[in-house]
Amino acid sequence: MHLKPVIAANWKLNHSPTDAKAFLQRFLAQSPKLNERTLIFFPSAITITTVIEGLRERPDVWVGVQNVHSEAQGAFTGENSVLMARDVGARVVLVGHSERRHVFGETDAITTKKMALIAQARLTAMLCVGETLEEREAGRTASVVERQLTAGLAELDDAQVASVMLAYEPVWAIGTGRTATPEDASEIHGVLRRALVSRVGEKVAAGIPILYGGSVNRGNASLLLAAADVDGLLVGGASLDADSWASIVRA
């Protein structure tokens, strides 16, 4: 693999600040610094300060936010902005997660705006793309992920594209226990890599990590990481248990 694997934990709507303290205490006790891995936590907005404080002695572990609004500020009750994310110490922003797209109705146009704001704030975006089961069975997987990728990068210059991370997360595999095979993941990661090459050239594209997400667990993590063009993992449910997560980051 040409890149240091990126292993990211998306806690979604789980783990209060109290839970996070206990998690970090247990996780850090069994997880010394891993120079060959980049680790990222995506806690809830309410919990993020606790996680950043808990990782003060571990600058090798990044912390990100699960979402930002598509405007930098304004009358948007309940939302968080890129400027707030940066100020609190977040380094990464998750964009276009399937739950944002399919539960909250976010469009490609919203993704485009968010990606531009994140780049302007000099934060790293992790852009998520993926197809539904219906789209997959219709043979549209490649066209769907290419469309989502194009929208996400639409307003970025080449230097900004170079700082992006991608995550392929087939919607049919998220939280369902169904996982894309390593071959499935490699195929679509290859589609994404070729799309990146056409946008920014081979050298820059080779440096952009593409993670796989979708029912990743300690049993399949190492097989997925060994697959061609899989540069990391975006982990949901299996990242909520400290022992499970410690096992995955060592995969």
C-alpha positions as a Markdown table, in Angstrom:
| # | Residue | x | y | z |
|---|---|---|---|---|
| 1 | Met | 0.0 | 0.0 | 0.0 |
| 2 | His | 1.4 | 3.4 | -0.9 |
| 3 | Leu | -0.2 | 5.3 | 1.9 |
| 4 | Lys | -0.2 | 5.1 | 5.7 |
| 5 | Pro | -3.6 | 3.6 | 6.6 |
| 6 | Val | -6.2 | 5.9 | 8.0 |
| 7 | Ile | -8.4 | 4.3 | 10.6 |
| 8 | Ala | -11.4 | 6.5 | 11.5 |
| 9 | Ala | -14.1 | 6.0 | 14.2 |
| 10 | Asn | -17.5 | 7.5 | 13.5 |
| 11 | Trp | -19.4 | 7.4 | 16.8 |
| 12 | Lys | -22.6 | 8.8 | 15.2 |
| 13 | Leu | -25.2 | 9.6 | 18.0 |
| 14 | Asn | -23.4 | 7.6 | 20.7 |
| 15 | His | -21.1 | 8.2 | 23.6 |
| 16 | Ser | -21.7 | 11.1 | 26.0 |
| 17 | Pro | -18.8 | 13.0 | 27.5 |
| 18 | Thr | -18.8 | 10.6 | 30.4 |
| 19 | Asp | -18.8 | 7.6 | 28.1 |
| 20 | Ala | -16.0 | 9.1 | 26.1 |
| 21 | Lys | -13.8 | 9.6 | 29.1 |
| 22 | Ala | -14.1 | 5.9 | 30.1 |
| 23 | Phe | -13.6 | 4.8 | 26.5 |
| 24 | Leu | -10.4 | 6.8 | 26.0 |
| 25 | Gln | -9.0 | 5.6 | 29.4 |
| 26 | Arg | -9.4 | 2.0 | 28.3 |
| 27 | Phe | -8.4 | 2.5 | 24.7 |
| 28 | Leu | -5.2 | 4.5 | 25.4 |
| 29 | Ala | -4.0 | 2.0 | 28.1 |
| 30 | Gln | -3.7 | -0.6 | 25.4 |
| 31 | Ser | -2.9 | 1.5 | 22.3 |
| 32 | Pro | 0.6 | 3.2 | 22.2 |
| 33 | Lys | 1.4 | 5.5 | 19.4 |
| 34 | Leu | 1.3 | 3.8 | 16.0 |
| 35 | Asn | 3.6 | 5.6 | 13.6 |
| 36 | Glu | 2.3 | 3.4 | 10.7 |
| 37 | Arg | -1.4 | 4.4 | 11.3 |
| 38 | Thr | -3.3 | 7.7 | 11.2 |
| 39 | Leu | -6.2 | 7.5 | 13.7 |
| 40 | Ile | -9.3 | 9.7 | 13.7 |
| 41 | Phe | -12.2 | 10.0 | 16.1 |
| 42 | Phe | -15.5 | 11.6 | 15.0 |
| 43 | Pro | -17.5 | 12.1 | 18.2 |
| 44 | Ser | -20.7 | 14.1 | 18.5 |
| 45 | Ala | -20.5 | 17.8 | 18.8 |
| 46 | Ile | -21.3 | 17.8 | 22.5 |
| 47 | Thr | -18.6 | 15.2 | 23.2 |
| 48 | Ile | -15.8 | 16.6 | 21.0 |
| 49 | Thr | -14.2 | 18.8 | 23.7 |
| 50 | Thr | -14.0 | 15.9 | 26.1 |
| 51 | Val | -12.3 | 13.8 | 23.4 |
| 52 | Ile | -9.8 | 16.5 | 22.4 |
| 53 | Glu | -8.9 | 17.0 | 26.1 |
| 54 | Gly | -8.6 | 13.3 | 26.6 |
| 55 | Leu | -6.1 | 13.1 | 23.7 |
| 56 | Arg | -4.0 | 16.0 | 24.7 |
| 57 | Glu | -1.0 | 13.7 | 25.2 |
| 58 | Arg | -1.6 | 12.0 | 21.9 |
| 59 | Pro | -1.2 | 14.5 | 19.1 |
| 60 | Asp | -0.9 | 11.6 | 16.7 |
| 61 | Val | -4.6 | 11.0 | 17.0 |
| 62 | Trp | -6.8 | 13.4 | 15.0 |
| 63 | Val | -10.3 | 14.5 | 16.1 |
| 64 | Gly | -13.0 | 15.5 | 13.6 |
| 65 | Val | -16.7 | 16.6 | 13.5 |
| 66 | Gln | -19.4 | 14.5 | 12.0 |
| 67 | Asn | -21.1 | 17.4 | 10.2 |
| 68 | Val | -21.1 | 21.1 | 9.6 |
| 69 | His | -23.7 | 23.4 | 8.1 |
| 70 | Ser | -23.3 | 24.6 | 4.5 |
| 71 | Glu | -23.1 | 28.2 | 5.7 |
| 72 | Ala | -20.4 | 29.6 | 7.9 |
| 73 | Gln | -22.8 | 31.3 | 10.3 |
| 74 | Gly | -26.3 | 32.6 | 10.6 |
| 75 | Ala | -29.8 | 31.8 | 11.9 |
| 76 | Phe | -29.5 | 28.0 | 11.8 |
| 77 | Thr | -30.6 | 26.7 | 15.2 |
| 78 | Gly | -29.0 | 23.4 | 16.2 |
| 79 | Glu | -26.2 | 23.5 | 13.6 |
| 80 | Asn | -22.4 | 23.8 | 13.9 |
| 81 | Ser | -20.1 | 25.7 | 11.5 |
| 82 | Val | -16.6 | 25.1 | 10.1 |
| 83 | Leu | -15.4 | 28.0 | 12.1 |
| 84 | Met | -16.6 | 26.5 | 15.3 |
| 85 | Ala | -15.1 | 23.1 | 14.4 |
| 86 | Arg | -11.7 | 24.7 | 13.7 |
| 87 | Asp | -11.9 | 26.8 | 17.0 |
| 88 | Val | -12.6 | 23.7 | 19.1 |
| 89 | Gly | -9.6 | 21.9 | 17.7 |
| 90 | Ala | -11.1 | 19.6 | 15.1 |
| 91 | Arg | -8.9 | 18.8 | 12.2 |
| 92 | Val | -11.3 | 16.8 | 10.0 |
| 93 | Val | -14.9 | 17.1 | 8.8 |
| 94 | Leu | -17.0 | 14.2 | 7.7 |
| 95 | Val | -19.0 | 15.2 | 4.6 |
| 96 | Gly | -21.8 | 13.4 | 2.7 |
| 97 | His | -22.1 | 10.5 | 5.0 |
| 98 | Ser | -24.9 | 8.2 | 3.8 |
| 99 | Glu | -27.0 | 9.1 | 6.8 |
| 100 | Arg | -26.7 | 12.8 | 6.0 |
| 101 | Arg | -27.7 | 12.1 | 2.4 |
| 102 | His | -30.5 | 9.5 | 3.0 |
| 103 | Val | -31.8 | 10.4 | 6.5 |
| 104 | Phe | -31.4 | 14.2 | 6.4 |
| 105 | Gly | -31.9 | 14.6 | 2.6 |
| 106 | Glu | -28.6 | 16.4 | 1.8 |
| 107 | Thr | -28.0 | 16.9 | -1.9 |
| 108 | Asp | -24.9 | 16.9 | -4.0 |
| 109 | Ala | -25.3 | 20.7 | -4.1 |
| 110 | Ile | -25.1 | 20.9 | -0.3 |
| 111 | Thr | -22.0 | 18.7 | -0.4 |
| 112 | Thr | -20.4 | 21.1 | -2.9 |
| 113 | Lys | -21.0 | 24.1 | -0.6 |
| 114 | Lys | -19.8 | 22.3 | 2.5 |
| 115 | Met | -16.6 | 21.1 | 0.8 |
| 116 | Ala | -15.7 | 24.6 | -0.3 |
| 117 | Leu | -16.3 | 26.0 | 3.2 |
| 118 | Ile | -14.1 | 23.3 | 4.7 |
| 119 | Ala | -11.3 | 24.0 | 2.3 |
| 120 | Gln | -11.5 | 27.7 | 3.0 |
| 121 | Ala | -11.2 | 27.0 | 6.7 |
| 122 | Arg | -8.1 | 24.9 | 6.0 |
| 123 | Leu | -9.6 | 21.8 | 7.6 |
| 124 | Thr | -9.4 | 18.3 | 6.0 |
| 125 | Ala | -12.6 | 17.0 | 4.5 |
| 126 | Met | -13.4 | 13.3 | 4.5 |
| 127 | Leu | -15.9 | 13.0 | 1.6 |
| 128 | Cys | -18.2 | 10.0 | 1.7 |
| 129 | Val | -19.6 | 8.4 | -1.4 |
| 130 | Gly | -21.6 | 5.2 | -1.9 |
| 131 | Glu | -24.6 | 3.6 | -3.7 |
| 132 | Thr | -27.8 | 2.1 | -2.4 |
| 133 | Leu | -28.7 | -1.5 | -3.0 |
| 134 | Glu | -31.2 | -0.5 | -5.8 |
| 135 | Glu | -28.4 | 1.5 | -7.5 |
| 136 | Arg | -26.0 | -1.4 | -7.2 |
| 137 | Glu | -28.4 | -3.9 | -8.6 |
| 138 | Ala | -29.1 | -1.5 | -11.5 |
| 139 | Gly | -25.4 | -1.5 | -12.4 |
| 140 | Arg | -25.0 | 2.2 | -11.5 |
| 141 | Thr | -22.5 | 2.0 | -8.7 |
| 142 | Ala | -19.6 | 3.6 | -10.7 |
| 143 | Ser | -21.7 | 6.4 | -12.1 |
| 144 | Val | -23.2 | 7.2 | -8.6 |
| 145 | Val | -19.9 | 7.4 | -6.8 |
| 146 | Glu | -18.3 | 9.4 | -9.7 |
| 147 | Arg | -21.2 | 11.9 | -9.6 |
| 148 | Gln | -20.9 | 12.3 | -5.8 |
| 149 | Leu | -17.1 | 12.7 | -6.1 |
| 150 | Thr | -17.4 | 15.3 | -8.9 |
| 151 | Ala | -19.9 | 17.3 | -6.8 |
| 152 | Gly | -17.7 | 17.2 | -3.7 |
| 153 | Leu | -14.7 | 18.5 | -5.6 |
| 154 | Ala | -16.5 | 20.9 | -7.9 |
| 155 | Glu | -15.4 | 24.2 | -6.2 |
| 156 | Leu | -11.9 | 23.1 | -5.1 |
| 157 | Asp | -8.7 | 23.9 | -6.7 |
| 158 | Asp | -6.1 | 21.2 | -7.2 |
| 159 | Ala | -4.2 | 22.0 | -4.0 |
| 160 | Gln | -7.4 | 21.8 | -2.0 |
| 161 | Val | -8.3 | 18.5 | -3.7 |
| 162 | Ala | -4.9 | 17.1 | -2.6 |
| 163 | Ser | -5.8 | 17.6 | 1.1 |
| 164 | Val | -9.1 | 15.7 | 0.8 |
| 165 | Met | -9.7 | 12.1 | 2.1 |
| 166 | Leu | -12.4 | 9.9 | 0.6 |
| 167 | Ala | -14.5 | 7.1 | 2.1 |
| 168 | Tyr | -16.4 | 4.6 | 0.0 |
| 169 | Glu | -19.4 | 3.4 | 2.0 |
| 170 | Pro | -21.9 | 1.3 | 0.1 |
| 171 | Val | -25.3 | 2.3 | 1.7 |
| 172 | Trp | -26.5 | -1.4 | 1.7 |
| 173 | Ala | -23.5 | -2.4 | 3.9 |
| 174 | Ile | -23.9 | 0.3 | 6.6 |
| 175 | Gly | -25.1 | -1.1 | 9.9 |
| 176 | Thr | -26.6 | -4.2 | 8.1 |
| 177 | Gly | -23.9 | -6.7 | 8.9 |
| 178 | Arg | -23.4 | -7.0 | 5.1 |
| 179 | Thr | -19.9 | -6.0 | 4.0 |
| 180 | Ala | -18.6 | -5.5 | 0.6 |
| 181 | Thr | -15.9 | -8.1 | -0.2 |
| 182 | Pro | -12.3 | -6.9 | -0.5 |
| 183 | Glu | -12.7 | -7.3 | -4.2 |
| 184 | Asp | -15.9 | -5.2 | -4.3 |
| 185 | Ala | -14.1 | -2.5 | -2.3 |
| 186 | Ser | -11.0 | -2.6 | -4.6 |
| 187 | Glu | -13.1 | -2.3 | -7.7 |
| 188 | Ile | -14.9 | 0.9 | -6.6 |
| 189 | His | -11.8 | 2.4 | -5.0 |
| 190 | Gly | -10.2 | 1.9 | -8.4 |
| 191 | Val | -13.0 | 3.8 | -10.0 |
| 192 | Leu | -12.5 | 6.6 | -7.5 |
| 193 | Arg | -8.7 | 6.6 | -8.0 |
| 194 | Arg | -9.1 | 6.9 | -11.8 |
| 195 | Ala | -11.5 | 9.7 | -11.4 |
| 196 | Leu | -9.0 | 11.5 | -9.1 |
| 197 | Val | -6.3 | 10.9 | -11.7 |
| 198 | Ser | -8.4 | 12.5 | -14.4 |
| 199 | Arg | -9.0 | 15.5 | -12.1 |
| 200 | Val | -5.6 | 16.2 | -10.5 |
| 201 | Gly | -3.1 | 13.8 | -12.2 |
| 202 | Glu | -1.5 | 10.6 | -11.1 |
| 203 | Lys | 1.0 | 12.0 | -8.6 |
| 204 | Val | -1.6 | 13.9 | -6.5 |
| 205 | Ala | -4.2 | 11.3 | -6.8 |
| 206 | Ala | -1.9 | 8.6 | -5.4 |
| 207 | Gly | -1.5 | 10.6 | -2.2 |
| 208 | Ile | -5.3 | 10.9 | -1.5 |
| 209 | Pro | -6.4 | 8.1 | 0.9 |
| 210 | Ile | -9.6 | 6.2 | 0.1 |
| 211 | Leu | -11.1 | 4.5 | 3.1 |
| 212 | Tyr | -13.7 | 1.7 | 3.1 |
| 213 | Gly | -16.7 | 2.0 | 5.4 |
| 214 | Gly | -19.6 | -0.4 | 5.9 |
| 215 | Ser | -20.0 | -3.0 | 8.7 |
| 216 | Val | -16.2 | -3.1 | 9.3 |
| 217 | Asn | -15.3 | -5.2 | 12.4 |
| 218 | Arg | -12.3 | -6.8 | 14.0 |
| 219 | Gly | -12.9 | -9.9 | 12.0 |
| 220 | Asn | -12.8 | -8.3 | 8.5 |
| 221 | Ala | -10.6 | -5.3 | 9.1 |
| 222 | Ser | -7.2 | -6.8 | 8.1 |
| 223 | Leu | -8.7 | -8.4 | 4.9 |
| 224 | Leu | -10.1 | -5.1 | 3.8 |
| 225 | Leu | -6.9 | -3.2 | 4.6 |
| 226 | Ala | -5.0 | -5.7 | 2.5 |
| 227 | Ala | -7.1 | -5.2 | -0.6 |
| 228 | Ala | -5.7 | -3.1 | -3.5 |
| 229 | Asp | -6.4 | 0.6 | -3.3 |
| 230 | Val | -8.0 | 0.4 | 0.2 |
| 231 | Asp | -6.1 | 3.0 | 2.2 |
| 232 | Gly | -8.0 | 2.8 | 5.5 |
| 233 | Leu | -11.3 | 2.1 | 7.2 |
| 234 | Leu | -14.2 | 4.2 | 8.4 |
| 235 | Val | -15.7 | 2.3 | 11.3 |
| 236 | Gly | -19.2 | 2.8 | 12.8 |
| 237 | Gly | -20.6 | 0.4 | 15.4 |
| 238 | Ala | -17.4 | -1.6 | 15.9 |
| 239 | Ser | -15.6 | 1.6 | 17.0 |
| 240 | Leu | -17.9 | 2.1 | 20.1 |
| 241 | Asp | -16.2 | -0.6 | 22.1 |
| 242 | Ala | -12.7 | 0.3 | 23.2 |
| 243 | Asp | -11.4 | -3.2 | 23.0 |
| 244 | Ser | -12.9 | -3.8 | 19.6 |
| 245 | Trp | -11.5 | -0.5 | 18.4 |
| 246 | Ala | -8.0 | -1.2 | 19.7 |
| 247 | Ser | -8.0 | -4.5 | 17.8 |
| 248 | Ile | -9.1 | -2.8 | 14.6 |
| 249 | Val | -6.5 | -0.1 | 14.7 |
| 250 | Arg | -3.8 | -2.8 | 15.0 |
| 251 | Ala | -5.2 | -4.8 | 12.1 |
